């Protein structure tokens, strides 16, 4: 398996992205999102309101002087710390609450539904030091859980068969990896992280991101680059 390289994918829904920032004390900060992939799979619970997939994304942070070849224009402050974070934002269009499904309201079966999102997987990271730094590498593994819920609600009824409350969905931020930036650059790569969204009506969208946060003696700055919103679909499953 080859490790993806930032800037390698230029077009399409998984295109690499990057952003650049010059801090007021003279540091040039670049953050990149790369190696993105999303594979939708049939949900294990086979529920018509569930979505599942496997997500991959990498992130890179670079920090250097704005004018590295000019000794007279060095940064005016030293870097105290810097962190690279990657993850996804998951959004559900509509969530269902106290939904009643059946032939009529009098004999229908009631199911109380609470929207949830889960993610789990393994990530790896690596870093490289400069003249004043060392080198580092490592791995991070973990599981994240969250919930999706709306803030407004309306009661709906359709020909006596479906009754309940449909709520506007919201989004959930799920971090994949977090790594300290030691030296001029650092990378993390998360592969095949499982995403499962339950009790969602109207579709699920996923958007990846990479964020770098830098703190110096003079200022604190953050910079984020995003991928394109992509739908988590429901492939046909064998019965």
C-alpha positions as CSV (number, residue, x, y, z in Angstrom):
1,X,0.0,0.0,0.0
2,X,1.4,3.3,-1.1
3,X,1.2,6.3,1.3
4,X,-0.7,9.2,-0.4
5,X,1.2,12.4,-1.2
6,X,-0.3,15.9,-0.6
7,X,-1.3,17.5,-3.9
8,X,-1.4,14.2,-5.8
9,X,-5.2,14.3,-6.4
10,X,-6.1,17.5,-8.2
11,X,-9.7,16.9,-9.4
12,X,-12.9,15.1,-8.4
13,X,-14.8,14.9,-5.2
14,X,-11.7,13.6,-3.3
15,X,-9.4,16.4,-4.6
16,X,-6.6,17.4,-2.2
17,X,-6.9,20.9,-0.7
18,X,-4.6,23.2,1.2
19,X,-4.5,26.7,2.7
20,X,-1.7,29.1,3.7
21,X,-1.3,31.7,6.4
22,X,1.3,34.3,7.3
23,X,1.2,35.1,11.0
24,X,1.8,38.7,12.1
25,X,5.1,37.6,13.7
26,X,6.5,36.2,10.4
27,X,5.7,32.5,10.4
28,X,4.4,30.8,7.2
29,X,1.8,28.1,8.0
30,X,0.4,25.6,5.5
31,X,-2.2,22.9,6.1
32,X,-3.2,20.2,3.6
33,X,-5.9,17.6,3.4
34,X,-5.0,14.6,1.2
35,X,-5.6,10.9,0.6
36,X,-9.3,11.2,1.1
37,X,-11.6,8.2,0.4
38,X,-15.2,7.2,1.3
39,X,-16.7,3.8,0.7
40,X,-20.4,3.4,1.4
41,X,-21.5,0.0,2.6
42,X,-24.9,-1.5,3.6
43,X,-25.5,-0.9,7.3
44,X,-25.1,-3.9,9.5
45,X,-28.4,-3.4,11.3
46,X,-30.2,-3.3,7.9
47,X,-32.4,-0.4,9.0
48,X,-33.8,1.8,6.3
49,X,-32.9,4.8,8.4
50,X,-29.2,3.8,8.9
51,X,-26.1,4.6,6.9
52,X,-22.6,3.2,7.1
53,X,-19.2,3.7,5.4
54,X,-15.5,3.6,5.8
55,X,-13.5,6.9,5.6
56,X,-9.9,7.7,5.0
57,X,-8.1,11.1,5.1
58,X,-4.7,12.4,5.7
59,X,-3.4,15.8,6.9
60,X,-0.1,17.7,6.7
61,X,1.2,20.8,8.5
62,X,4.2,22.8,7.5
63,X,5.6,25.7,9.5
64,X,8.6,27.8,8.3
65,X,9.8,31.4,8.3
66,X,8.1,33.7,5.9
67,X,11.5,34.7,4.5
68,X,13.8,31.6,5.2
69,X,16.7,32.9,3.0
70,X,16.8,36.4,4.5
71,X,18.5,36.4,8.0
72,X,17.5,40.0,8.5
73,X,13.8,39.2,8.3
74,X,13.5,36.4,10.8
75,X,10.2,35.8,12.7
76,X,9.9,38.1,15.7
77,X,8.5,35.4,18.1
78,X,9.4,31.8,18.9
79,X,6.9,29.0,18.4
80,X,5.7,27.5,21.7
81,X,3.5,24.8,20.3
82,X,1.7,23.6,17.2
83,X,-0.9,20.8,16.6
84,X,-2.3,19.1,13.5
85,X,-5.8,17.7,13.7
86,X,-7.9,15.8,11.1
87,X,-11.4,14.5,11.1
88,X,-14.9,14.6,9.5
89,X,-18.1,16.5,10.0
90,X,-21.2,14.3,9.6
91,X,-24.6,15.8,8.9
92,X,-28.1,14.3,8.9
93,X,-30.9,16.0,6.9
94,X,-33.8,15.1,9.1
95,X,-34.1,13.1,12.4
96,X,-37.1,11.2,13.6
97,X,-38.5,11.4,17.1
98,X,-41.4,9.3,18.6
99,X,-42.3,8.1,15.2
100,X,-45.5,6.0,14.9
101,X,-45.7,3.6,12.0
102,X,-48.6,1.3,11.2
103,X,-52.0,0.8,9.6
104,X,-53.7,3.3,11.9
105,X,-52.9,5.4,15.0
106,X,-55.0,3.2,17.3
107,X,-53.1,0.0,16.6
108,X,-49.8,1.3,15.3
109,X,-46.4,0.2,16.7
110,X,-44.5,3.1,18.3
111,X,-40.7,3.3,18.1
112,X,-38.8,6.0,20.0
113,X,-35.8,6.9,17.9
114,X,-32.7,8.8,19.1
115,X,-30.2,9.9,16.4
116,X,-26.6,8.7,16.9
117,X,-23.3,8.8,15.1
118,X,-20.3,6.6,15.9
119,X,-16.8,6.4,14.5
120,X,-13.9,4.1,15.2
121,X,-10.5,3.2,13.6
122,X,-6.7,3.5,13.7
123,X,-4.5,6.4,12.7
124,X,-0.8,6.9,12.3
125,X,1.4,9.9,12.3
126,X,4.9,11.0,11.5
127,X,7.0,14.1,11.9
128,X,10.4,15.5,10.9
129,X,12.6,18.0,12.8
130,X,14.7,20.8,11.5
131,X,17.9,22.4,12.7
132,X,16.3,23.0,16.2
133,X,14.0,20.0,16.3
134,X,13.9,16.3,16.5
135,X,11.9,13.7,14.7
136,X,9.0,11.8,15.9
137,X,6.4,9.2,14.9
138,X,3.7,7.2,16.4
139,X,0.2,5.9,16.2
140,X,-3.2,6.8,17.7
141,X,-6.2,4.6,18.0
142,X,-9.6,5.3,19.5
143,X,-13.3,5.4,19.2
144,X,-15.5,8.5,19.0
145,X,-19.2,8.7,19.7
146,X,-21.7,11.6,19.3
147,X,-25.3,12.4,18.8
148,X,-27.4,14.3,16.3
149,X,-30.5,16.2,17.4
150,X,-32.6,19.1,16.1
151,X,-33.7,22.3,17.7
152,X,-37.1,22.8,16.0
153,X,-40.0,20.3,15.5
154,X,-43.3,20.0,13.7
155,X,-45.9,17.2,14.1
156,X,-46.7,15.5,10.8
157,X,-49.4,13.0,9.9
158,X,-49.9,11.1,6.6
159,X,-53.1,9.3,5.8
160,X,-53.3,7.9,9.3
161,X,-50.3,5.6,8.7
162,X,-47.3,7.7,9.9
163,X,-47.4,10.1,12.8
164,X,-44.7,11.7,14.9
165,X,-42.2,14.5,15.0
166,X,-39.6,15.2,12.3
167,X,-36.7,17.4,13.4
168,X,-34.2,19.3,11.3
169,X,-30.9,17.5,11.6
170,X,-27.6,19.0,12.7
171,X,-23.9,18.1,12.3
172,X,-21.4,16.4,14.4
173,X,-17.6,16.9,14.4
174,X,-15.6,13.6,14.7
175,X,-11.8,14.1,15.1
176,X,-9.7,11.3,13.7
177,X,-6.2,12.2,14.7
178,X,-4.3,14.8,16.6
179,X,-0.5,15.2,16.5
180,X,2.0,17.7,17.9
181,X,4.0,19.4,15.1
182,X,7.7,19.2,16.1
183,X,10.0,20.7,13.5
184,X,9.0,22.1,10.1
185,X,6.3,19.5,9.2
186,X,4.1,16.7,10.4
187,X,1.7,14.2,8.8
188,X,-1.1,12.0,10.0
189,X,-3.0,9.4,7.9
190,X,-6.3,7.7,9.0
191,X,-7.5,4.7,7.0
192,X,-10.8,2.9,6.9
193,X,-12.5,4.6,9.9
194,X,-16.0,3.2,10.3
195,X,-18.8,5.8,10.3
196,X,-22.3,4.7,11.3
197,X,-25.3,7.0,11.4
198,X,-28.6,5.7,12.7
199,X,-32.2,7.1,12.7
200,X,-31.6,9.6,9.9
201,X,-34.1,10.4,7.2
202,X,-33.2,12.3,3.9
203,X,-29.5,11.4,3.6
204,X,-26.2,11.8,5.3
205,X,-23.3,14.1,4.1
206,X,-19.7,13.8,5.2
207,X,-17.0,16.5,4.9
208,X,-13.4,16.0,5.9
209,X,-11.0,18.6,7.3
210,X,-7.5,19.2,8.5
211,X,-6.6,21.9,11.0
212,X,-3.3,23.3,12.2
213,X,-3.1,25.4,15.4
214,X,0.0,27.4,16.2
215,X,0.9,29.3,19.4
216,X,3.8,31.7,19.6
217,X,4.9,34.2,22.2
218,X,2.9,36.9,20.3
219,X,-0.1,35.2,18.8
220,X,-2.3,32.2,18.5
221,X,-3.6,31.1,15.1
222,X,-5.6,28.3,13.6
223,X,-6.1,27.4,9.9
224,X,-8.4,24.7,8.4
225,X,-8.9,23.2,5.0
226,X,-11.9,21.2,4.0
227,X,-12.9,18.5,1.5
228,X,-16.1,18.6,-0.5
229,X,-19.3,17.5,1.1
230,X,-20.0,13.9,-0.1
231,X,-23.2,11.8,0.4
232,X,-23.0,8.6,2.4
233,X,-25.2,6.3,0.3
234,X,-27.1,3.1,0.8
235,X,-25.8,0.4,-1.6
236,X,-28.0,-2.6,-2.3
237,X,-27.5,-5.4,0.2
238,X,-28.0,-9.1,-0.4
239,X,-30.8,-10.6,1.6
